[in-house]
Amino acid sequence: MKEAEVQKRIKKLRNEIARLRNAYHIENKEGVTPDVYESLTRELEILVQKYPEFEDVNAPEHRVAGKPLDKFVKVRHKSRMLSLNDAFSYEELYDWEKRIKKLLPPSPLQGEGQGGEVNYFCEVKFDGLAVSLIYEKGEFIRGATRGDGFVGEDITQNLKTINSIPLILQKPFPESLEVRGEALMGKTTLAKLNLQNGKEGKPLFANTRNVAAGSLRQLDPQLVADRHLDFIAYDLVGIKEARPNALGLASPQFHSNKHEMLRQLGFKIEKLEAKCVSLEEVIAFIKKFEKIRPSFPYGTDGIVISVNNLKLQEILGVVGKAPRYVVAFKYPAERSTTIVKKILVNVGRTGVLTPLAIFKPTQVAGSLVSKATLHNMDQINRLDLKIGDTVVIEKAGDVIPKVVEVLTRLRTGKEKKFKMPEFCPVCGGKVEKKITTPSPLLHKEGAKSSPPYEGGDKRGGLSVAHYCANPKCPAKNERYLEHFVSVFEIYELGPKILRRFKDEGLITDAADIFTLEEEDIAPLERFGEKSAENIIQEIKNKKKIPLSKFLWALGILHVGEETARDLAEHFGTLEKLVLCARQDLTQIDSIENIGPAVSKSLHDFFSDENNLSFIKKLQKNGVSVQKAERRKKGKFTGQTFVLTGTLSGMSREIAKEKIIALGGKVVGSVSKNTSYVVAGVDPGSKFTTAQKLGVKVIDEKEFLRML
């Protein structure tokens, strides 16, 4: 990158960081996450380190949080409320330790171990709103937000509504002191609040941090009280004692002493903390908390590591906006930013062309990713995505990363528009456009879409999909094989093994899988007798398959798992379905949740003699398609459920099995015909759709009662 381009990129990054920081810290806008501006800030820091001539001490990245709001009285902090420097890897923690040790005296202070080692204190980093509490003679007299670090907003009356903030301290207490901590909301409280808001037709909150910050900036304390916020203390400053040792403790020598004093004074302190004699112990604590973090009752994004000795903290001091003696280790972000370098095109098992974004490798949710599917041209157009754009990548626990936003303010004018190719990138065949109807909702009230679905706009509107017109395109066959073994649950056959079997000439299509023998596989390099035995045994065990799964495995356009189950239940046998699909589409159209798009796709598939020959070949090779059983009748017969959010008592898959066992149906989208939407923690857009359509929403507790 040329110097002029670097300078331009730095300027754009600073402007976008300032805008996002204002939206997050000042306006508390939903949909704005710290992951995005932290990722941009990290890119900015790397550029400025490489090009120090573009450093600017007045730049927005050097400010803490945001300016105070005008509607509250402004309060000047007695001592600045600082921000923290971040570390995103263990290597960065070791680098931090090297830096601070260079600044410390050669001989260790008392209590700091042997050989110059530094002791540390670890505590959970909460995702809430940092606040300051002032106490005089044991009485809470004022509370304020951090603001810009020097000046905050007086929110005393709002803070008094939080039960975990003591209005009177436990004795003995000092003459005066300042307590700092995090005002926050629990995940369960947010779920209940969103459920209530949904029933009342009110907007839903995006996350616990936004609702906590937004609540404390309300002028009506009663509204704050109704939100049931919490407060967790983490620091003591400005202690003024009426007499020596008034606290019944020696003056704090360590940061851990401050936590002990806070507990004694009556403050809520997180129990998960640790005194560590080395960074190895710090890292062990980080790993320990990472395992329980998903079920932790509050939103968190990392661990705060402090030099425990307060005298060493004084020596290390503060540089810029952050103290040298503290670092915040951040767990992998669920969102990150990167730049799209190019867009490739993959050909799917049905021949659909899928654009794939290739971008500068970036860490998302703990792994390095460099590509993400863009689904189709509709998605590219909705995102307004161009080659060269800065984009937001999201993983959020999913295996497959996705592009969720384009940061158009960071454009330079050199970005290029993407166009779908006219010829298949695999076989050179002609590419055709087809108008698809990704959701049968267009044809029948209450019908559902059938994921997985290639090449469609899942909002329910018409979509243009691009297909390779060559029926013998090799790419179609390869993708189809992967889909086929996945539905048959032949887990021993991954994509690489399937590709190897094709390259060795052992198989040409999925039916050939069932003719394989151990002696075919064992001689292959990197296999062997045991590996061959495992593969063949699993293939033999999966020769019997329910009709619904068989239909899904065939890869018929628009026929996913749920639609296949509906078809199997209605026809009972494969023979009846094939006969009807070839001769009588009206019967298929009459099935609940099945529309014209599905019936036409079935007709096209079963009218193709090549497809019928493939089915006969499967049966000849030992595949047995089992007659479908009627859905069991039970208390949920005739009722349709949609599951959204995270259930604490069971997985959504188990909940689905229980509903089906009681005669009910579980579908992926909400319609007027949906009986219930079961909402767990952090429900998605299905929750909002249910409220708009007047569909009954129940929480997990009510769902368990129904079971």
C-alpha positions, 0 to 999 in steps of 0.5 A: 500500500502506498503512503498516500493510500495509507494516510487515506485509509487511516483517515477513513478508519478514524472517522468510522471508529469515531462514528461507531464509538459515538453510536455505541457509547453515547446513543446506545444504538442497537445492532452496533457491537464493540467487536466491529470498532475494536477490529477497525481500531486494531487495524488502525493501530497496526497502520500507525505503528508501521507509519508513525508519521501519521500518529495524532494524539488528538485522534478519536482512538485515544479517547475513553468511551464518549462525551457526557449527555446534555440531559444530565448534570456533568460531573468531574471525576476526582481521578480520571476513569481510565480505559484498558489496553487489550490483548488478543492472544497469549503472545500479546500477554507475554509481550505486555509482561516483557514491557512492564518488567523493563520498567520495574526495579531489579529487586522485587518488592515484598510480597512479589515472589522470588527472582523478580517475578510479578504476581497478577490478579485476574477478574472477569471483564463485564460488558456493561456500563462503567460507573463511579460511586461516591460515599461520604461517612458511609452514605451513597451521595453521588454516582456518575458514568465514566463519560470521557474519563474526565467528565461523566453524567450524574445518574445518582437517582437511577443508580439508587434503584439498583439493589446491589448498590448499598446506600449505606456501607457496612461498618467499619467504613472510611470517612470517604471513598470512591467505588468503581464498577460495572452496571449491567443486566443479567441474560435471564433478565434480558430474556424476560424483558424481551418476552414482555416487550414482545407481548406488548408490541414494544421494541426488543433489545439487542444485548444486555450492554445496550439495555443497561446503558440505555436504562441508566440514561433514562430521566425516569428512575422508575423505568430504571427500577423496572429493568432490574439492573445489577452492579458489580464492583471492581475497584476502590480509589480515593480512600480517606480514613477517619482514623488509622486502620478504620476499615479493620484492615491494613491499608491495601497493598494489593489489588486483591485487598481492594476486593476483600475490602469491597466485600466487607463494605457490602458490595457484590464482587464476582467470585470468579477471580484468582491471584496468580504468581505467573502468566502461566497461571493467568492463562490457565484461569483464562482457559478455565473461564472460557469453558463456562463463559457461554453459561455465565449469567452476565455478558462478558468479553474477557479477563482483566489482568492486573499487577497485584502489587499497588506499589508496582502499579504506581511505578508503572503508571499510566500512558495515554488513556490506559494504565500500564499495569493492567491489560484486558485479555479479549476472547475471540470476537464473534464479529470482525472486519476485513477487506474483500480481495476477490469474489470466486464462484462455486458450483453447487450440487444442483448446478447453482452458482454461488459467489464466494468472498475471499478476503484478508484472513481475520480472526473470528470466534477463535479461528482464522477465516479467509472466505465466506459465502455470499449466497447469490446476486440478491445477497450481494445487491442487498449488501451493496458489496463490491470487490475491495470493500471493508466488510463485517464478518460474523461467526457467532458460534456457527461453523460457516462465517458470513458477511453481514455488513459493508462499511461503505464509509471506508470506500476509496472509489477503487472498489469494483462491482461483481458480475456473475460469469456467463459460462460455468467456471468448472465445465465451461457450460452456458450459465442460465438465469432462473426465477426461483420462489424460495418460499412456498409462502408465495403460493399457500398461506402457512407453507414453509421453505425447505432449507438447505436451499441454494440460490434464493432470497429467503425473505420470501420474494422472487429471486434470480438464481444462476445455474450451470446448464450442463447436466454432466458438469463434474462440480454438480456430482462432487457437491451432490456426493457430499450432500448424499452421504451427509443425509445418509449419515455416513460420517466416515466419508468426508469430502476429501475421501469422496474426492479420493475415491473419485480420483481413484475411479472407485466411484462415479456416483453415490450409488457406487458407494454401496458396492465398495469392499474393504479390499478396494480401500485398504491398498490406498495410501494413508488408509489401511485395513482398520480404516477400510473396515470402519468405512465399509461397516458404516456404509453397510449399517446405513443401507436402510433409510426412511423415505423422508431422508431418502427424498432429502438425499436425492437433492431435489430442488426445493425439497429439504428436510421438512418438505421431504417429511411431509411428502413421505407422510402423505404418500407412504411409499416411494412408488406412490410419490413417483407415480403421482409426481409424473401424472397427477400434480394436483394431489401434491399441490393439495398437501399442506405446506407444499406449493406449486414450486415444489410440485413442479420440481418433483415432476421435473425430477421424476420425469427425468429417466436418468434420475429414475435409473439412479434410484434403481441403481441404488436399490440394486446395490442394496439401499432399502427405502423404508415405508413411511410411518404416519406421524404419531398422534399426541397432545400436539397433533395439528399444532406447529412450533417454531423454535428460536433463541437458546434453550437452557434445559435442552438443545433445540434438537431434543425439543424438536424430537419431543414435539414430533414424538407428541404429534406436532410439527417443527418448522423453520419460519413463522406464519399465521398458521404457526401455533406457538413460537418457543422463545429462549434466550436471545431470540432472533427475528422469528420472535418479532415476526410472531408478534407482528402476525399475532402468533402466541409466544411462550418461554421455555418454562411454559413449553416445559409445562406443556411437555 
